[in-house]
Amino acid sequence: MQRIGFDRLIKLNWIEYYAQLSRQEEDTGKLREQMHEALFEECPRMASRKKNITILQRIWTRVEAEHRLLRRDALNILDNVAMPERLALHWGMSLLAYPFFREIAACCGRFLKLQQNFSRLQIKEQITATWGARPTLERALPRVLESMVDWGVLSQAERKGLYQAQQKIQVTDKQLRVWLFCVCLEIEGGCLPLERVASLPYLFPFAFIISLSEIQQTNSFSVTRERNNCIVIHNNA
């Protein structure tokens, strides 16, 4: 059974601060101490702070071995792009770190393609079908949605329990577009038709177009053309 993990409200200013700190400090113990100090006023209870920091660590420092190059590249891009565009880095790292976060994001994206808003209950029904009816899911789902609201990609609709999308964030930085494409390629198992990228539901907060020429400028991919004229990008790693 997959671990849910992302079960707390994670504020945008926290993840921003942690990512910036992790560029300057490699010692995870010192990083943790600095975050305890930074979150003390908002989270005076030690247990709550520990849980919040654990999630931040999983997103930005305690990453899976196969995602470490993506983390390195994300940190290199961090200071080159401003908010709100920089949110794509936090979003991408969260997608990689937490399949639960990724599936909620995908559910949100699918609903928003069909309708102007969706309810928490609709997301819960979709998620429960794959993750099972667990007490931790009941607690974690609203926390993920609250985090998305705090990050500015969703807003509460007039009726309680309803959510709607905010304006899409335009990803204009070339490096960031390629990095976000690499994240999607990793999620999709190393093979992804180029025309699918713009419609991937877990990328619902962002709008960007990546060209084949941008992809071909790197040595990380190979390109094939399928019989239906679909261009497929493969990860060479």
Order of alpha helices (4+ residues) and beta strands (2+ residues): alpha-alpha-alpha-alpha-alpha-alpha-beta-alpha-alpha-beta-beta-beta-alpha-beta-beta-alpha-beta-beta
